[in-house]
């Protein structure tokens, strides 16, 4: 019974994250504000930097003023899980970039979950933010958990 529920929750979250990615791609196409005359950087596929910039622009539009200030200053922002009220830190990146915070604001666990397909960092972080704020249990049900250093004296080295 619980395996079947877990499978259903897993599939629902995958569909949800895929839909978030699809919507992010659609919104980026609608708000094509990047100069189309700019060209690729040698070694990267055409349009990489344009996609990256549009993804970050969309993410910043969805962040609260506090989250935007955090991201602007430290390249991460914090969200509150809708079910548990726990705080999570989403760092710039596409994987292994979600950290659960303890009461003192230090990372106590790491979570890895991303939408299917290739998405730029801004789109992945937006999907993670939406998932934790609207379906925390579903997101964590499909996420891979990993440990973070627990020594507080080493925290400044990583965060």
MDTraj code that builds the backbone (N, CA, C; nanometers):
import mdtraj as md
import numpy as np

residues = "UNK UNK UNK UNK UNK UNK UNK UNK UNK UNK UNK UNK UNK UNK UNK UNK UNK UNK UNK UNK UNK UNK UNK UNK UNK UNK UNK UNK UNK UNK UNK UNK UNK UNK UNK UNK UNK UNK UNK UNK UNK UNK UNK UNK UNK UNK UNK UNK UNK UNK UNK UNK UNK UNK UNK UNK UNK UNK UNK UNK UNK UNK UNK UNK UNK UNK UNK UNK UNK UNK UNK UNK UNK UNK UNK UNK UNK UNK UNK UNK UNK UNK UNK UNK UNK UNK UNK UNK UNK UNK UNK UNK UNK UNK UNK UNK UNK UNK UNK UNK UNK UNK UNK UNK UNK UNK UNK UNK UNK UNK UNK UNK UNK UNK UNK UNK UNK UNK UNK UNK UNK UNK UNK UNK UNK UNK UNK UNK UNK UNK UNK UNK UNK UNK UNK UNK UNK UNK UNK UNK UNK UNK UNK UNK UNK UNK UNK UNK UNK UNK UNK UNK UNK UNK UNK UNK UNK UNK UNK".split()
xyz = np.array([
    [0.0821, -0.1197, 0.0000],
    [0.0000, 0.0000, 0.0000],
    [0.0863, 0.1259, 0.0000],
    [0.1856, 0.1334, 0.0905],
    [0.2668, 0.2550, 0.0974],
    [0.3559, 0.2695, -0.0253],
    [0.4012, 0.1553, -0.0832],
    [0.4805, 0.1637, -0.2060],
    [0.3984, 0.2226, -0.3200],
    [0.2726, 0.1815, -0.3269],
    [0.1852, 0.2322, -0.4320],
    [0.1614, 0.3820, -0.4135],
    [0.1404, 0.4254, -0.2900],
    [0.1233, 0.5683, -0.2633],
    [0.2490, 0.6458, -0.2967],
    [0.3647, 0.5894, -0.2631],
    [0.4910, 0.6555, -0.2938],
    [0.5111, 0.6669, -0.4443],
    [0.4771, 0.5597, -0.5173],
    [0.4889, 0.5657, -0.6637],
    [0.3988, 0.6733, -0.7223],
    [0.2750, 0.6808, -0.6704],
    [0.1816, 0.7832, -0.7194],
    [0.2324, 0.9227, -0.6876],
    [0.2828, 0.9428, -0.5656],
    [0.3369, 1.0735, -0.5279],
    [0.4575, 1.1083, -0.6134],
    [0.5408, 1.0096, -0.6389],
    [0.6590, 1.0286, -0.7225],
    [0.6180, 1.0737, -0.8627],
    [0.5221, 1.0051, -0.9206],
    [0.4771, 1.0392, -1.0559],
    [0.4101, 1.1759, -1.0591],
    [0.3287, 1.2072, -0.9555],
    [0.2637, 1.3386, -0.9505],
    [0.3670, 1.4505, -0.9435],
    [0.4725, 1.4311, -0.8633],
    [0.5751, 1.5355, -0.8529],
    [0.6522, 1.5486, -0.9836],
    [0.6829, 1.4356, -1.0474],
    [0.7525, 1.4429, -1.1769],
    [0.6704, 1.5212, -1.2784],
    [0.5416, 1.4916, -1.2828],
    [0.4539, 1.5641, -1.3753],
    [0.4486, 1.7125, -1.3390],
    [0.4407, 1.7418, -1.2096],
    [0.4364, 1.8801, -1.1631],
    [0.5642, 1.9548, -1.2011],
    [0.6802, 1.8936, -1.1750],
    [0.8070, 1.9591, -1.2077],
    [0.8235, 1.9746, -1.3592],
    [0.7798, 1.8750, -1.4346],
    [0.7857, 1.8865, -1.5808],
    [0.6978, 2.0009, -1.6292],
    [0.5797, 2.0129, -1.5693],
    [0.4893, 2.1228, -1.6058],
    [0.5511, 2.2568, -1.5694],
    [0.6170, 2.2645, -1.4533],
    [0.6856, 2.3897, -1.4152],
    [0.7920, 2.4254, -1.5184],
    [0.8679, 2.3251, -1.5614],
    [0.9705, 2.3498, -1.6629],
    [0.9100, 2.3938, -1.7951],
    [0.7995, 2.3274, -1.8338],
    [0.7328, 2.3649, -1.9590],
    [0.6821, 2.5081, -1.9523],
    [0.6221, 2.5445, -1.8385],
    [0.5726, 2.6816, -1.8227],
    [0.6858, 2.7830, -1.8221],
    [0.7964, 2.7477, -1.7591],
    [0.9119, 2.8388, -1.7563],
    [0.9640, 2.8612, -1.8978],
    [0.9740, 2.7527, -1.9770],
    [1.0201, 2.7688, -2.1162],
    [0.9233, 2.8561, -2.1953],
    [0.7921, 2.8341, -2.1747],
    [0.6920, 2.9141, -2.2445],
    [0.7052, 3.0620, -2.2062],
    [0.7162, 3.0896, -2.0760],
    [0.7269, 3.2286, -2.0312],
    [0.8532, 3.2946, -2.0841],
    [0.9621, 3.2176, -2.0917],
    [1.0852, 3.2754, -2.1465],
    [1.0672, 3.3121, -2.2929],
    [0.9975, 3.2266, -2.3682],
    [0.9746, 3.2583, -2.5099],
    [0.8877, 3.3818, -2.5250],
    [0.7917, 3.3996, -2.4335],
    [0.7022, 3.5147, -2.4397],
    [0.7736, 3.6448, -2.4064],
    [0.8714, 3.6376, -2.3183],
    [0.9409, 3.7602, -2.2759],
    [1.0830, 3.7610, -2.3300],
    [1.0942, 3.7522, -2.4599],
    [1.2257, 3.7479, -2.5237],
    [1.2851, 3.8887, -2.5246],
    [1.3476, 3.9260, -2.4130],
    [1.4023, 4.0607, -2.3995],
    [1.5537, 4.0652, -2.4195],
    [1.6135, 3.9515, -2.4513],
    [1.7575, 3.9461, -2.4713],
    [1.7885, 3.9866, -2.6155],
    [1.8938, 4.0605, -2.6334],
    [1.9346, 4.1067, -2.7661],
    [1.9662, 3.9866, -2.8552],
    [1.8876, 3.9633, -2.9621],
    [1.9101, 3.8466, -3.0468],
    [2.0365, 3.8575, -3.1315],
    [2.0971, 3.9750, -3.1397],
    [2.2165, 3.9891, -3.2213],
    [2.3412, 3.9353, -3.1513],
    [2.3323, 3.9080, -3.0203],
    [2.4495, 3.8543, -2.9513],
    [2.4749, 3.7120, -2.9985],
    [2.5993, 3.6725, -3.0038],
    [2.6378, 3.5426, -3.0588],
    [2.6909, 3.4516, -2.9494],
    [2.7170, 3.3260, -2.9860],
    [2.7628, 3.2265, -2.8900],
    [2.9064, 3.2534, -2.8462],
    [2.9375, 3.2029, -2.7295],
    [3.0734, 3.2070, -2.6778],
    [3.1397, 3.0780, -2.7212],
    [3.2625, 3.0852, -2.7686],
    [3.3304, 2.9670, -2.8175],
    [3.3308, 2.8576, -2.7102],
    [3.2955, 2.7373, -2.7482],
    [3.2919, 2.6251, -2.6554],
    [3.1531, 2.5979, -2.6000],
    [3.0583, 2.6876, -2.6186],
    [2.9218, 2.6669, -2.5708],
    [2.8283, 2.6628, -2.6902],
    [2.7164, 2.5927, -2.6711],
    [2.6181, 2.5872, -2.7790],
    [2.5576, 2.7250, -2.8000],
    [2.5112, 2.7484, -2.9203],
    [2.4486, 2.8767, -2.9526],
    [2.3321, 2.9033, -2.8589],
    [2.3263, 3.0212, -2.8054],
    [2.2140, 3.0632, -2.7242],
    [2.2243, 3.0287, -2.5770],
    [2.3324, 2.9653, -2.5329],
    [2.3423, 2.9244, -2.3926],
    [2.3283, 3.0427, -2.2990],
    [2.4034, 3.1476, -2.3217],
    [2.4014, 3.2620, -2.2294],
    [2.2676, 3.3341, -2.2331],
    [2.2031, 3.3370, -2.3491],
    [2.0710, 3.3988, -2.3584],
    [1.9685, 3.3206, -2.2758],
    [1.9725, 3.1868, -2.2879],
    [1.8807, 3.1033, -2.2095],
    [1.9084, 3.1187, -2.0602],
    [2.0342, 3.1213, -2.0233],
    [2.0726, 3.1376, -1.8826],
    [2.0209, 3.2708, -1.8285],
    [2.0376, 3.3778, -1.9053],
    [1.9927, 3.5111, -1.8609],
    [1.8408, 3.5166, -1.8487],
    [1.7692, 3.4580, -1.9450],
    [1.6225, 3.4593, -1.9375],
    [1.5720, 3.3756, -1.8206],
    [1.6379, 3.2624, -1.7928],
    [1.5991, 3.1796, -1.6794],
    [1.6167, 3.2538, -1.5472],
    [1.7280, 3.3246, -1.5317],
    [1.7509, 3.4013, -1.4088],
    [1.6543, 3.5191, -1.3989],
    [1.6224, 3.5805, -1.5112],
    [1.5262, 3.6916, -1.5111],
    [1.3890, 3.6437, -1.4640],
    [1.3466, 3.5273, -1.5135],
    [1.2177, 3.4723, -1.4718],
    [1.2196, 3.4356, -1.3233],
    [1.3273, 3.3734, -1.2775],
    [1.3381, 3.3391, -1.1358],
    [1.3256, 3.4638, -1.0492],
    [1.3965, 3.5680, -1.0838],
    [1.3956, 3.6900, -1.0025],
    [1.2574, 3.7547, -0.9983],
    [1.1789, 3.7396, -1.1053],
    [1.0427, 3.7931, -1.1051],
    [0.9538, 3.7197, -1.0044],
    [0.9846, 3.5930, -0.9763],
    [0.9038, 3.5122, -0.8852],
    [0.9502, 3.5205, -0.7404],
    [1.0671, 3.5751, -0.7150],
    [1.1185, 3.5829, -0.5781],
    [1.0532, 3.6977, -0.5027],
    [1.0314, 3.6772, -0.3729],
    [0.9825, 3.7863, -0.2880],
    [1.0957, 3.8883, -0.2732],
    [1.0675, 4.0095, -0.2275],
    [1.1746, 4.1078, -0.2094],
    [1.2866, 4.0567, -0.1178],
    [1.2516, 3.9833, -0.0108],
    [1.3535, 3.9295, 0.0800],
    [1.4380, 3.8237, 0.0095],
    [1.3714, 3.7352, -0.0649],
    [1.4434, 3.6311, -0.1379],
    [1.5327, 3.6926, -0.2449],
    [1.4823, 3.7947, -0.3130],
    [1.5614, 3.8611, -0.4166],
    [1.6873, 3.9235, -0.3552],
    [1.6723, 3.9904, -0.2402],
    [1.7886, 4.0521, -0.1744],
    [1.8896, 3.9456, -0.1338],
    [1.8408, 3.8330, -0.0800],
    [1.9307, 3.7232, -0.0430],
    [2.0042, 3.6710, -0.1651],
    [1.9309, 3.6448, -0.2721],
    [1.9928, 3.5881, -0.3925],
    [2.0928, 3.6860, -0.4531],
    [2.0574, 3.8120, -0.4547],
    [2.1448, 3.9138, -0.5117],
    [2.2759, 3.9232, -0.4337],
    [2.2682, 3.9115, -0.3005],
    [2.3871, 3.9263, -0.2166],
    [2.4686, 3.7975, -0.2059],
    [2.4012, 3.6808, -0.2005],
    [2.4723, 3.5578, -0.1652],
    [2.4560, 3.4418, -0.2638],
    [2.3850, 3.4618, -0.3733],
    [2.3592, 3.3577, -0.4742],
    [2.2796, 3.2398, -0.4183],
    [2.1987, 3.2643, -0.3160],
    [2.1021, 3.1665, -0.2687],
    [1.9853, 3.2416, -0.2074],
    [1.8735, 3.1702, -0.1904],
    [1.7576, 3.2273, -0.1227],
    [1.6922, 3.1169, -0.0410],
    [1.6125, 3.1561, 0.0572],
    [1.5493, 3.0601, 0.1455],
    [1.3986, 3.0559, 0.1212],
    [1.3435, 2.9359, 0.1323],
    [1.1991, 2.9163, 0.1202],
    [1.1515, 2.8385, 0.2421],
    [1.0228, 2.8461, 0.2696],
    [0.9624, 2.7720, 0.3798],
    [0.8727, 2.6638, 0.3220],
    [0.8930, 2.5419, 0.3686],
    [0.8116, 2.4297, 0.3229],
    [0.6665, 2.4471, 0.3644],
    [0.5752, 2.4145, 0.2744],
    [0.4329, 2.4383, 0.2990],
    [0.3740, 2.3454, 0.4038],
    [0.4274, 2.2257, 0.4203],
    [0.3702, 2.1307, 0.5147],
    [0.4361, 2.1359, 0.6523],
    [0.5682, 2.1370, 0.6566],
    [0.6390, 2.1269, 0.7846],
    [0.6792, 2.2619, 0.8426],
    [0.6846, 2.3634, 0.7582],
    [0.7326, 2.4933, 0.8047],
    [0.8846, 2.5002, 0.8130],
    [0.9543, 2.3930, 0.7696],
    [1.1010, 2.3925, 0.7712],
    [1.1526, 2.4916, 0.6684],
    [1.2727, 2.5418, 0.6948],
    [1.3365, 2.6335, 0.6002],
    [1.4347, 2.5561, 0.5138],
    [1.4397, 2.5947, 0.3870],
    [1.5307, 2.5348, 0.2900],
    [1.6071, 2.6466, 0.2205],
    [1.7328, 2.6217, 0.1924],
    [1.8155, 2.7170, 0.1185],
    [1.8381, 2.6604, -0.0208],
    [1.8011, 2.7374, -0.1225],
    [1.8224, 2.6966, -0.2613],
    [1.9371, 2.7804, -0.3157],
    [2.0495, 2.7147, -0.3421],
    [2.1681, 2.7815, -0.3946],
    [2.1641, 2.7806, -0.5467],
    [2.2381, 2.8709, -0.6075],
    [2.2458, 2.8759, -0.7533],
    [2.3008, 2.7428, -0.8039],
    [2.2299, 2.6797, -0.8946],
    [2.2748, 2.5538, -0.9515],
    [2.1584, 2.4721, -1.0021],
    [2.1912, 2.3532, -1.0535],
    [2.0884, 2.2674, -1.1105],
    [2.0738, 2.1345, -1.0392],
    [2.1645, 2.1005, -0.9486],
    [2.1516, 1.9761, -0.8730],
    [2.2290, 1.9877, -0.7425],
    [2.1859, 1.9108, -0.6437],
    [2.2477, 1.9122, -0.5105],
    [2.2594, 2.0543, -0.4564],
    [2.1574, 2.1333, -0.4773],
    [2.1614, 2.2741, -0.4388],
    [2.0529, 2.3139, -0.3391],
    [1.9825, 2.2152, -0.2813],
    [1.8784, 2.2438, -0.1827],
    [1.9253, 2.1914, -0.0475],
    [1.9291, 2.2802, 0.0513],
    [1.9730, 2.2426, 0.1858],
    [1.8622, 2.2710, 0.2862],
    [1.8327, 2.1727, 0.3687],
    [1.7400, 2.1924, 0.4798],
    [1.8188, 2.2599, 0.5917],
    [1.7589, 2.3608, 0.6558],
    [1.8275, 2.4368, 0.7599],
    [1.7749, 2.3982, 0.8979],
    [1.8652, 2.3975, 0.9960],
    [1.8215, 2.3722, 1.1335],
    [1.7725, 2.5033, 1.1949],
    [1.7370, 2.5008, 1.3232],
    [1.6824, 2.6179, 1.3901],
    [1.7767, 2.7366, 1.3932],
    [1.9081, 2.7099, 1.3887],
    [2.0072, 2.8179, 1.3917],
    [2.0424, 2.8681, 1.2519],
    [1.9837, 2.8087, 1.1484],
    [2.0102, 2.8528, 1.0119],
    [2.1271, 2.7830, 0.9456],
    [2.1754, 2.6725, 1.0055],
    [2.2845, 2.5962, 0.9465],
    [2.2285, 2.4775, 0.8692],
    [2.2914, 2.4400, 0.7569],
    [2.2452, 2.3242, 0.6808],
    [2.2557, 2.1965, 0.7643],
    [2.1486, 2.1167, 0.7651],
    [2.1512, 1.9897, 0.8385],
    [2.1297, 1.8709, 0.7450],
    [2.0817, 1.8946, 0.6229],
    [2.0625, 1.7880, 0.5242],
    [2.0589, 1.8507, 0.3856],
    [2.0959, 1.7723, 0.2879],
    [2.0888, 1.8172, 0.1497],
    [1.9859, 1.7357, 0.0740],
    [1.9166, 1.7992, -0.0189],
    [1.8145, 1.7326, -0.0997],
    [1.8422, 1.7601, -0.2465],
    [1.8270, 1.6572, -0.3281],
    [1.8506, 1.6720, -0.4719],
    [1.7263, 1.6267, -0.5475],
    [1.6614, 1.7215, -0.6144],
    [1.5490, 1.6902, -0.7032],
    [1.5433, 1.7984, -0.8097],
    [1.5226, 1.7558, -0.9332],
    [1.5172, 1.8485, -1.0457],
    [1.4111, 1.8038, -1.1442],
    [1.3594, 1.8969, -1.2246],
    [1.2654, 1.8567, -1.3299],
    [1.3380, 1.7776, -1.4387],
    [1.2630, 1.7017, -1.5159],
    [1.3216, 1.6267, -1.6268],
    [1.3646, 1.7217, -1.7375],
    [1.4635, 1.6807, -1.8138],
    [1.5083, 1.7574, -1.9281],
    [1.6166, 1.8567, -1.8917],
    [1.6774, 1.9129, -1.9938],
    [1.7825, 2.0110, -1.9718],
    [1.7187, 2.1477, -1.9499],
    [1.7407, 2.2035, -1.8329],
    [1.6938, 2.3379, -1.8021],
    [1.8095, 2.4171, -1.7440],
    [1.8074, 2.5461, -1.7655],
    [1.9103, 2.6319, -1.7087],
    [1.8858, 2.6472, -1.5586],
    [1.9855, 2.6966, -1.4879],
    [1.9810, 2.7047, -1.3415],
    [1.8595, 2.7825, -1.2912],
    [1.8268, 2.8949, -1.3518],
    [1.7137, 2.9751, -1.3052],
    [1.5827, 2.8989, -1.3105],
    [1.5620, 2.8218, -1.4164],
    [1.4388, 2.7438, -1.4292],
    [1.4337, 2.6311, -1.3263],
    [1.5467, 2.5645, -1.3019],
    [1.5517, 2.4563, -1.2037],
    [1.5239, 2.5116, -1.0646],
    [1.5870, 2.6224, -1.0287],
    [1.5672, 2.6813, -0.8962],
    [1.4227, 2.7280, -0.8780],
    [1.3615, 2.7802, -0.9841],
    [1.2213, 2.8216, -0.9759],
    [1.1309, 2.7008, -0.9526],
    [1.1558, 2.5909, -1.0242],
    [1.0762, 2.4690, -1.0047],
    [1.0935, 2.4155, -0.8625],
    [1.2161, 2.4204, -0.8096],
    [1.2409, 2.3744, -0.6727],
    [1.1678, 2.4624, -0.5719],
    [1.1715, 2.5930, -0.5934],
    [1.1022, 2.6869, -0.5041],
    [0.9520, 2.6571, -0.5032],
    [0.8925, 2.6450, -0.6205],
    [0.7491, 2.6203, -0.6311],
    [0.7139, 2.4861, -0.5674],
    [0.7953, 2.3833, -0.5921],
    [0.7676, 2.2509, -0.5372],
    [0.7690, 2.2525, -0.3849],
    [0.8684, 2.3163, -0.3241],
    [0.8768, 2.3187, -0.1773],
    [0.7665, 2.4041, -0.1154],
    [0.7274, 2.5100, -0.1832],
    [0.6256, 2.5985, -0.1284],
    [0.4828, 2.5484, -0.1512],
    [0.4636, 2.4539, -0.2435],
    [0.3284, 2.4079, -0.2731],
    [0.3072, 2.2581, -0.2503],
    [0.4127, 2.1770, -0.2565],
    [0.4002, 2.0326, -0.2358],
    [0.5292, 1.9783, -0.1760],
    [0.5602, 2.0243, -0.0561],
    [0.6857, 1.9865, 0.0102],
    [0.6988, 1.8356, 0.0249],
    [0.5943, 1.7682, 0.0736],
    [0.6020, 1.6230, 0.0941],
    [0.6265, 1.5498, -0.0372],
    [0.5597, 1.5905, -0.1427],
    [0.5796, 1.5271, -0.2721],
    [0.7207, 1.5475, -0.3252],
    [0.7746, 1.6683, -0.3068],
    [0.9108, 1.6968, -0.3538],
    [1.0121, 1.6109, -0.2797],
    [0.9988, 1.6038, -0.1480],
    [1.0953, 1.5281, -0.0689],
    [1.0790, 1.3776, -0.0873],
    [0.9595, 1.3336, -0.1277],
    [0.9360, 1.1903, -0.1506],
    [1.0181, 1.1385, -0.2679],
    [1.0447, 1.2225, -0.3665],
    [1.1217, 1.1783, -0.4831],
    [1.2655, 1.2265, -0.4792],
    [1.2998, 1.3090, -0.3817],
    [1.4347, 1.3661, -0.3739],
    [1.5338, 1.2656, -0.3181],
    [1.6581, 1.2813, -0.3562],
    [1.7671, 1.2069, -0.2954],
    [1.8220, 1.2909, -0.1816],
    [1.8352, 1.2293, -0.0648],
    [1.8873, 1.3003, 0.0517],
    [2.0364, 1.2717, 0.0638],
    [2.1126, 1.3724, 0.0985],
    [2.2554, 1.3543, 0.1197],
    [2.2978, 1.4334, 0.2426],
    [2.4087, 1.3907, 0.3047],
    [2.4524, 1.4576, 0.4274],
    [2.5430, 1.5749, 0.3957],
    [2.5350, 1.6717, 0.4833],
    [2.6203, 1.7905, 0.4724],
    [2.7121, 1.7914, 0.5935],
    [2.8242, 1.8616, 0.5866],
    [2.9141, 1.8676, 0.7027],
    [2.8396, 1.9233, 0.8234],
    [2.8603, 1.8631, 0.9389],
    [2.7901, 1.9089, 1.0585],
    [2.8750, 1.9993, 1.1459],
    [3.0028, 2.0063, 1.1188],
    [3.0899, 2.0918, 1.1993],
    [3.0643, 2.2377, 1.1647],
    [3.0152, 2.3133, 1.2606],
    [2.9792, 2.4526, 1.2338],
    [3.1007, 2.5384, 1.2017],
    [3.2169, 2.4996, 1.2497],
    [3.3349, 2.5809, 1.2187],
    [3.3711, 2.5710, 1.0706],
    [3.3245, 2.4653, 1.0021],
    [3.3526, 2.4496, 0.8595],
    [3.2429, 2.5061, 0.7712],
    [3.1324, 2.5503, 0.8298],
    [3.0198, 2.5971, 0.7506],
    [3.0569, 2.7155, 0.6627],
    [3.1413, 2.8039, 0.7115],
    [3.1746, 2.9236, 0.6324],
    [3.2516, 2.8872, 0.5071],
    [3.3111, 2.7686, 0.5025],
    [3.3857, 2.7277, 0.3848],
    [3.2947, 2.6904, 0.2704],
    [3.1719, 2.6468, 0.3033],
    [3.0831, 2.5938, 0.1993],
    [2.9651, 2.6842, 0.1703],
    [2.9314, 2.7742, 0.2620],
    [2.8078, 2.8488, 0.2444],
    [2.8284, 2.9948, 0.2643],
])
top = md.Topology()
chain = top.add_chain()
for i, resn in enumerate(residues, 1):
    res = top.add_residue(resn, chain, resSeq=i)
    for name in ("N", "CA", "C"):
        top.add_atom(name, md.element.get_by_symbol(name[0]), res)
traj = md.Trajectory(xyz[None], top)
